[in-house]
C-alpha cells in the first residue's frame, strides 16, 4: 500500500510504525472472511481492509476525522481475528490503537457519547467506584428493558448481586503447598476482583497446590487495557506504569519466575508493554522485563504440569477461546489440553474464531452489534450439547452468560475443582455436575 505521510509526521514513532504497517497490506481481502462485523453487516467499511483505508486517510490528513470514519472505526471490536488470517503480517492491533488515540485526541464526540466513555474509563478500572456503581445499578436493573441503547445495555450487564471483597485482592503472599517450585505474581485485575473474585481465589489455590508461591504485589491492580483500547493513552499509561513498578519491585526483591494473568484481554496488553513504552527512556527497560515473563495462567500451568484429578470428571465442556487468547496471544492448545488432562471432554465450538461481542467496553458502547454476536456465539455453543462453558476471559464469561442458561466458568475454576478445590458456584445447580454418576461422558478417576 502506498502511503503519503509528511516528514514531520514520520518524526513521530507512532506514525512511523503505522506507515510500516500500512505498507504491508496487499489488499488481498482474506481478513474480511474472519471479521465479525463484516460477516454480520456485509459492509466493506466495517471490514479490516476497509478500516485500514479509512485509518490511512485519517492519519495522512491529520486533524479531526470525519464522523463517517469514527463510526466505522468505533465498530471495530479489536478482536484481532484479521491478524490471525493475514498472510502479510499486518499488525492491525497497533494500527487501530494509533487510530483510536488519534480520534480521542482530535475528535469532538457528542456530549452523551463523551460522557459515557469518560464514565466507563474512570469507573471500570477503579474497584471501589465500580463496586459502588454496580450496587447503584442493581436498583435500576428491573427497568433495563425500558431504557434505550447504551443505558439499557449497561444495566442488563450488571450482575444480580455483587460479591464482597476477597482476601485474594489484598497485597501479600500466598505460600506454596509443599516445597516451593516457583514464585509468581498474579494480576488480580480491576473489574474481575469486583465481578468475579472467585476466579482469583481459584487461581491462587490451584497454583499453591502445584508448588507455586503466589504474590499479589501492592499497586499492581490495573494493566490499563480498557482505557488503552478506548484511545485514552494518558490514563492507560499511568495505570500500566504503576503496575510495572509494583512488579519490578518484586522482581528486584525476592524475584519472580512469572507474572500470571488470568484474564486474556489483560494478558495481551501486558505482553505488549515493551511496544507500548518503546519510546519511554525510563520505562522501556522495565516494560521489556515485565513483558518477558508475563504468562497466561494456562500457559504457565502447562509448563508446571497439572496433577491428576482427585474427583470424578468427564463432563462435556465447550471451550470458548477468547479473541485475546487465540488471536492476541496465539494460545490454542494449553487450555484445551489442561481440561482434557483434568478428565473433561472438550467440545470445539463452530465459528470459534468469531468474537462473542464482549471486547472490553464494546458490549456497552455498541450494544446492538454485541447482542447479535453474542446470540450467534450462544447458538454455536449450544449446538455442541455441552454441559457447561469454559473461557479464560472475564468479559467473555459475563457476555455469554447473559445469553444462555448453561453455566459459564473460568477454565481455572474447573481445573481447581478437579484437583482438590471447591465446586464452582455456577455448577452447583447443574444436574451434569451433581454427583459421582456422570451422564455426560466417560468418567476419569484420580486412580486412573
PLY file of the C-alpha trace (Angstrom):
ply
format ascii 1.0
element vertex 448
property float x
property float y
property float z
element edge 447
property int vertex1
property int vertex2
end_header
0.00 0.00 0.00
1.37 3.40 -1.00
1.46 5.99 1.76
1.83 9.78 1.80
2.91 10.84 5.26
4.89 14.04 5.75
8.42 14.09 7.15
7.04 15.86 10.21
4.57 13.06 10.80
7.25 10.40 10.30
9.35 12.01 13.01
6.76 10.58 15.41
7.23 6.91 16.35
3.51 6.10 16.14
3.31 7.45 12.59
6.49 5.66 11.54
5.15 2.37 12.82
1.73 2.93 11.29
3.27 3.67 7.92
5.29 0.43 8.08
2.13 -1.48 8.99
0.12 0.08 6.17
2.81 -0.73 3.62
2.50 -4.43 4.46
-1.18 -4.56 3.43
-1.63 -6.04 -0.06
-5.43 -5.58 -0.21
-5.96 -9.36 -0.52
-9.19 -9.34 1.49
-8.53 -12.59 3.35
-9.32 -10.67 6.55
-12.90 -9.94 5.52
-13.96 -13.60 5.84
-12.99 -13.74 9.52
-14.02 -10.24 10.63
-17.12 -10.44 12.87
-18.53 -7.06 11.87
-18.08 -7.73 8.15
-19.60 -11.21 8.47
-22.53 -9.66 10.34
-23.05 -6.39 8.43
-21.58 -7.13 5.00
-20.16 -3.60 4.68
-16.62 -3.28 3.31
-16.12 -0.23 5.54
-16.74 -2.50 8.53
-14.01 -4.91 7.47
-10.30 -4.71 8.39
-9.39 -3.83 4.81
-11.97 -1.05 4.74
-10.88 0.29 8.10
-7.23 0.22 7.05
-8.05 2.53 4.12
-10.02 4.83 6.43
-7.24 4.89 9.04
-4.67 5.63 6.34
-6.73 8.54 5.04
-7.38 9.87 8.55
-3.76 9.72 9.69
-2.29 11.12 6.47
-4.60 14.13 6.51
-4.14 14.73 10.23
-6.62 16.79 12.19
-10.11 15.67 13.18
-11.52 12.58 11.46
-14.90 12.57 9.76
-17.99 11.27 11.56
-18.09 8.50 8.96
-14.57 7.36 9.83
-15.25 7.45 13.55
-18.40 5.36 13.15
-16.66 2.52 11.34
-13.52 2.54 13.49
-15.68 2.55 16.63
-17.45 -0.53 15.30
-14.18 -2.47 15.28
-14.06 -4.99 18.13
-10.24 -5.13 18.17
-10.73 -8.90 18.20
-7.61 -9.32 16.02
-9.06 -12.22 14.05
-7.75 -10.40 10.99
-4.20 -10.72 12.29
-4.52 -14.48 12.54
-5.81 -14.60 8.96
-3.48 -12.04 7.33
-0.79 -13.66 5.16
1.26 -10.43 5.06
1.80 -9.89 8.77
-0.17 -6.64 9.08
-0.14 -5.63 12.76
-3.67 -4.33 12.86
-3.63 -4.12 16.67
-1.01 -1.38 16.75
-2.60 0.40 13.80
-6.10 0.56 15.26
-4.72 1.55 18.68
-3.00 4.51 17.00
-6.24 5.36 15.21
-8.24 5.30 18.46
-5.70 7.52 20.19
-5.84 9.96 17.26
-9.65 10.05 17.41
-9.57 10.60 21.16
-7.13 13.50 20.77
-8.75 15.27 17.79
-12.43 14.37 17.57
-15.21 16.20 19.43
-17.71 13.48 20.29
-21.35 14.34 21.06
-21.77 15.16 24.77
-23.68 11.95 25.63
-21.13 9.75 23.88
-18.24 11.54 25.54
-19.90 11.33 28.96
-20.47 7.58 28.87
-16.93 6.92 27.64
-15.45 9.09 30.38
-17.66 7.34 32.93
-16.52 3.87 31.84
-12.87 4.95 31.73
-13.00 6.32 35.27
-15.22 3.74 36.95
-14.33 0.32 35.50
-10.60 0.42 36.35
-11.33 1.61 39.91
-12.60 -1.33 42.04
-14.08 0.89 44.74
-16.02 3.08 42.31
-17.01 0.08 40.20
-18.43 -1.74 43.22
-20.48 1.31 44.19
-21.69 1.70 40.60
-22.85 -1.94 40.48
-24.74 -1.56 43.73
-26.47 1.52 42.33
-27.18 -0.33 39.05
-28.89 -3.13 40.98
-31.76 -0.77 41.78
-32.20 0.15 38.13
-31.78 -3.36 36.71
-35.55 -4.15 36.65
-36.00 -1.20 34.28
-33.17 -2.15 31.89
-35.59 -3.21 29.16
-37.30 0.17 29.25
-34.16 2.21 28.70
-32.72 2.89 25.24
-29.44 1.69 23.76
-26.38 2.01 25.92
-28.15 2.77 29.19
-30.21 -0.39 28.89
-27.12 -2.39 27.93
-25.21 -1.15 30.97
-27.97 -2.20 33.34
-28.55 -5.51 31.57
-24.90 -6.46 32.07
-24.95 -5.62 35.78
-24.97 -8.75 37.97
-27.91 -9.71 40.18
-25.66 -9.42 43.21
-22.22 -8.00 43.95
-19.73 -10.24 45.80
-17.91 -8.78 48.76
-14.18 -8.03 48.64
-11.99 -11.13 48.69
-8.82 -11.90 50.61
-7.22 -12.67 47.25
-7.38 -8.99 46.29
-5.17 -7.83 49.14
-1.42 -7.40 48.65
0.57 -10.23 50.15
1.99 -13.67 49.60
0.15 -16.98 49.34
2.65 -19.75 50.13
3.07 -22.89 48.08
1.73 -26.19 49.41
4.80 -28.34 49.99
8.20 -27.43 48.55
8.19 -24.21 46.58
8.85 -24.81 42.90
8.24 -21.30 41.58
7.29 -17.80 42.69
4.82 -15.83 40.57
2.93 -12.56 40.77
-0.79 -12.53 39.99
-2.58 -9.63 38.33
-5.83 -9.51 40.30
-7.31 -7.04 37.82
-9.70 -4.16 38.32
-13.13 -5.32 37.12
-12.52 -9.01 37.80
-11.87 -8.61 41.51
-15.27 -6.93 41.81
-17.39 -9.06 39.47
-15.82 -12.48 39.96
-13.35 -12.70 42.87
-13.73 -16.49 42.78
-11.52 -16.58 39.68
-8.53 -15.15 41.51
-9.26 -17.35 44.53
-9.31 -20.47 42.33
-6.13 -19.36 40.58
-4.27 -18.92 43.86
-5.45 -22.28 45.26
-4.58 -24.08 42.04
-1.10 -22.58 41.79
-0.37 -23.08 45.50
-1.39 -26.72 45.16
1.17 -27.11 42.38
4.06 -25.72 44.39
3.82 -22.09 43.30
4.03 -19.22 45.76
1.63 -16.52 44.54
2.31 -12.86 45.24
-0.21 -10.06 44.90
2.05 -7.04 44.54
0.95 -3.80 46.16
-0.08 -1.35 43.44
-0.47 -3.94 40.67
-4.21 -3.52 40.24
-4.95 -2.47 36.66
-3.00 -3.17 33.47
-4.55 -0.25 31.57
-6.10 -2.39 28.82
-9.63 -0.96 28.97
-8.58 2.67 28.65
-5.79 1.85 26.18
-8.28 0.41 23.71
-10.53 3.43 24.17
-7.68 5.65 22.98
-7.23 7.22 26.42
-3.48 6.71 26.48
-2.77 9.09 29.37
-4.96 7.01 31.69
-3.76 3.66 30.37
-0.07 4.59 30.56
-0.44 5.82 34.13
-2.16 2.60 35.22
0.38 0.44 33.42
3.36 2.30 34.91
2.02 1.85 38.42
1.60 -1.87 37.84
5.01 -2.21 36.17
6.67 -0.51 39.15
4.93 -2.89 41.56
6.14 -5.95 39.64
9.67 -4.62 39.16
9.89 -4.18 42.94
9.05 -7.87 43.36
11.45 -8.91 40.60
14.27 -6.94 42.22
13.29 -8.19 45.67
12.65 -11.91 46.19
12.39 -12.43 42.44
9.66 -13.71 40.14
9.58 -16.68 37.80
6.45 -15.41 36.06
3.70 -12.81 36.06
0.40 -14.65 35.86
-2.60 -13.11 34.10
-5.92 -14.96 34.21
-7.86 -12.53 32.04
-6.64 -12.90 28.47
-7.61 -9.37 27.46
-5.25 -8.06 30.12
-2.60 -10.60 29.15
-2.48 -9.36 25.57
-1.82 -5.83 26.82
0.79 -6.80 29.43
2.70 -8.86 26.86
2.73 -5.77 24.61
4.14 -3.41 27.25
7.55 -3.42 25.57
5.97 -1.89 22.46
3.68 0.44 24.40
6.64 2.03 26.22
9.25 1.68 23.45
9.84 5.44 23.34
9.90 5.97 27.11
13.52 6.04 28.23
12.64 5.32 31.87
10.01 2.62 31.36
11.16 0.87 28.19
13.63 -1.43 30.00
11.16 -2.08 32.84
8.34 -2.86 30.41
10.59 -5.24 28.50
11.42 -7.17 31.69
7.77 -7.42 32.68
6.54 -8.49 29.23
9.25 -11.15 29.02
7.86 -13.13 31.98
4.13 -12.47 31.51
2.14 -15.69 31.08
-1.48 -16.61 30.75
-2.34 -18.89 33.65
-2.90 -21.83 31.29
0.48 -21.28 29.62
2.13 -21.36 33.00
0.24 -24.44 34.20
1.18 -26.26 31.01
4.83 -25.60 31.87
4.45 -26.60 35.52
2.32 -29.67 34.81
-1.18 -30.40 36.10
-1.67 -33.01 38.82
-4.14 -35.86 38.31
-7.80 -35.17 39.11
-8.96 -36.23 42.57
-12.67 -36.29 41.73
-14.73 -37.99 39.06
-14.96 -35.82 35.98
-15.90 -36.49 32.37
-18.46 -33.80 31.68
-18.59 -32.25 28.22
-17.18 -28.71 28.30
-17.50 -26.25 25.41
-14.24 -24.33 25.46
-14.61 -20.75 24.26
-11.25 -19.32 23.25
-11.39 -15.57 23.80
-10.22 -13.42 20.89
-7.42 -12.03 23.05
-6.36 -15.62 23.76
-6.44 -17.14 20.28
-5.69 -14.05 18.18
-3.96 -11.67 20.58
-1.67 -14.17 22.33
-1.92 -17.08 19.86
-2.58 -19.52 22.69
-4.52 -22.53 21.43
-3.55 -25.87 22.94
-2.72 -25.27 26.64
-6.28 -24.59 27.90
-7.74 -27.50 25.95
-5.01 -29.91 26.96
-5.31 -28.94 30.62
-9.07 -29.52 30.58
-8.57 -32.89 28.91
-5.86 -33.72 31.44
-8.36 -32.99 34.21
-10.70 -35.53 32.61
-13.19 -33.27 30.88
-14.44 -33.79 27.33
-13.56 -30.68 25.35
-16.13 -29.73 22.72
-14.99 -27.49 19.88
-17.35 -24.63 19.06
-18.34 -23.91 15.43
-17.15 -20.49 14.17
-14.81 -20.39 17.16
-12.78 -17.62 15.51
-15.68 -15.14 15.72
-15.97 -12.79 18.69
-18.73 -13.14 21.31
-19.26 -9.36 21.28
-17.74 -8.53 24.66
-14.45 -6.94 23.55
-13.71 -4.81 26.61
-16.23 -1.97 26.65
-17.67 -2.86 23.22
-20.84 -4.51 24.56
-21.59 -1.28 26.42
-20.73 1.11 23.59
-22.05 -0.93 20.63
-24.83 -2.98 22.28
-26.83 -3.79 19.14
-23.91 -5.44 17.33
-22.68 -7.03 20.57
-26.03 -8.74 21.20
-26.16 -10.13 17.66
-22.65 -11.55 18.05
-23.49 -12.96 21.48
-26.60 -14.70 20.19
-24.65 -16.19 17.27
-21.94 -17.40 19.66
-24.50 -18.92 22.04
-26.25 -20.80 19.21
-22.92 -22.28 18.18
-22.03 -23.20 21.76
-25.37 -24.83 22.49
-25.09 -26.88 19.29
-22.23 -28.80 20.95
-24.62 -30.19 23.61
-22.01 -29.43 26.28
-22.89 -29.40 29.97
-21.00 -26.16 30.66
-18.85 -23.50 29.05
-15.27 -22.66 29.98
-13.41 -19.49 29.00
-10.27 -17.65 30.05
-11.54 -14.07 29.94
-13.97 -12.38 32.33
-15.55 -10.21 29.63
-16.47 -13.26 27.56
-17.81 -15.09 30.62
-20.05 -12.16 31.51
-21.20 -11.61 27.92
-22.01 -15.24 27.10
-23.75 -15.82 30.45
-26.34 -13.16 29.58
-27.48 -15.21 26.58
-27.57 -18.82 27.77
-28.84 -20.97 30.59
-25.67 -23.09 30.54
-23.20 -22.46 33.38
-20.18 -20.41 32.29
-16.99 -20.69 34.34
-13.34 -19.77 34.07
-11.01 -22.56 32.97
-9.07 -22.34 36.26
-12.27 -22.92 38.26
-12.69 -26.30 36.58
-9.02 -27.19 36.98
-9.06 -26.13 40.64
-12.17 -28.23 41.33
-10.78 -31.29 39.54
-7.54 -31.18 41.53
-8.96 -30.64 45.00
-10.69 -27.25 45.18
-14.37 -26.47 45.79
-17.00 -26.94 43.13
-17.60 -23.64 41.27
-20.82 -21.94 42.39
-22.04 -21.75 38.80
-22.09 -25.57 38.62
-23.90 -26.31 41.88
-27.39 -26.44 40.37
-26.38 -28.27 37.20
-27.52 -31.94 37.06
-24.45 -32.86 35.00
-22.24 -31.91 37.95
-24.48 -33.21 40.71
-22.66 -36.34 41.82
-20.35 -39.23 41.06
-22.54 -40.72 38.32
-21.89 -38.52 35.33
-24.32 -38.65 32.42
-22.28 -36.53 30.04
-19.49 -38.92 29.12
-16.67 -41.10 30.31
-15.61 -40.74 33.92
-11.98 -40.16 34.76
-10.92 -41.21 38.27
-7.86 -39.97 40.11
-6.61 -43.55 40.39
-6.53 -43.87 36.61
0 1
1 2
2 3
3 4
4 5
5 6
6 7
7 8
8 9
9 10
10 11
11 12
12 13
13 14
14 15
15 16
16 17
17 18
18 19
19 20
20 21
21 22
22 23
23 24
24 25
25 26
26 27
27 28
28 29
29 30
30 31
31 32
32 33
33 34
34 35
35 36
36 37
37 38
38 39
39 40
40 41
41 42
42 43
43 44
44 45
45 46
46 47
47 48
48 49
49 50
50 51
51 52
52 53
53 54
54 55
55 56
56 57
57 58
58 59
59 60
60 61
61 62
62 63
63 64
64 65
65 66
66 67
67 68
68 69
69 70
70 71
71 72
72 73
73 74
74 75
75 76
76 77
77 78
78 79
79 80
80 81
81 82
82 83
83 84
84 85
85 86
86 87
87 88
88 89
89 90
90 91
91 92
92 93
93 94
94 95
95 96
96 97
97 98
98 99
99 100
100 101
101 102
102 103
103 104
104 105
105 106
106 107
107 108
108 109
109 110
110 111
111 112
112 113
113 114
114 115
115 116
116 117
117 118
118 119
119 120
120 121
121 122
122 123
123 124
124 125
125 126
126 127
127 128
128 129
129 130
130 131
131 132
132 133
133 134
134 135
135 136
136 137
137 138
138 139
139 140
140 141
141 142
142 143
143 144
144 145
145 146
146 147
147 148
148 149
149 150
150 151
151 152
152 153
153 154
154 155
155 156
156 157
157 158
158 159
159 160
160 161
161 162
162 163
163 164
164 165
165 166
166 167
167 168
168 169
169 170
170 171
171 172
172 173
173 174
174 175
175 176
176 177
177 178
178 179
179 180
180 181
181 182
182 183
183 184
184 185
185 186
186 187
187 188
188 189
189 190
190 191
191 192
192 193
193 194
194 195
195 196
196 197
197 198
198 199
199 200
200 201
201 202
202 203
203 204
204 205
205 206
206 207
207 208
208 209
209 210
210 211
211 212
212 213
213 214
214 215
215 216
216 217
217 218
218 219
219 220
220 221
221 222
222 223
223 224
224 225
225 226
226 227
227 228
228 229
229 230
230 231
231 232
232 233
233 234
234 235
235 236
236 237
237 238
238 239
239 240
240 241
241 242
242 243
243 244
244 245
245 246
246 247
247 248
248 249
249 250
250 251
251 252
252 253
253 254
254 255
255 256
256 257
257 258
258 259
259 260
260 261
261 262
262 263
263 264
264 265
265 266
266 267
267 268
268 269
269 270
270 271
271 272
272 273
273 274
274 275
275 276
276 277
277 278
278 279
279 280
280 281
281 282
282 283
283 284
284 285
285 286
286 287
287 288
288 289
289 290
290 291
291 292
292 293
293 294
294 295
295 296
296 297
297 298
298 299
299 300
300 301
301 302
302 303
303 304
304 305
305 306
306 307
307 308
308 309
309 310
310 311
311 312
312 313
313 314
314 315
315 316
316 317
317 318
318 319
319 320
320 321
321 322
322 323
323 324
324 325
325 326
326 327
327 328
328 329
329 330
330 331
331 332
332 333
333 334
334 335
335 336
336 337
337 338
338 339
339 340
340 341
341 342
342 343
343 344
344 345
345 346
346 347
347 348
348 349
349 350
350 351
351 352
352 353
353 354
354 355
355 356
356 357
357 358
358 359
359 360
360 361
361 362
362 363
363 364
364 365
365 366
366 367
367 368
368 369
369 370
370 371
371 372
372 373
373 374
374 375
375 376
376 377
377 378
378 379
379 380
380 381
381 382
382 383
383 384
384 385
385 386
386 387
387 388
388 389
389 390
390 391
391 392
392 393
393 394
394 395
395 396
396 397
397 398
398 399
399 400
400 401
401 402
402 403
403 404
404 405
405 406
406 407
407 408
408 409
409 410
410 411
411 412
412 413
413 414
414 415
415 416
416 417
417 418
418 419
419 420
420 421
421 422
422 423
423 424
424 425
425 426
426 427
427 428
428 429
429 430
430 431
431 432
432 433
433 434
434 435
435 436
436 437
437 438
438 439
439 440
440 441
441 442
442 443
443 444
444 445
445 446
446 447
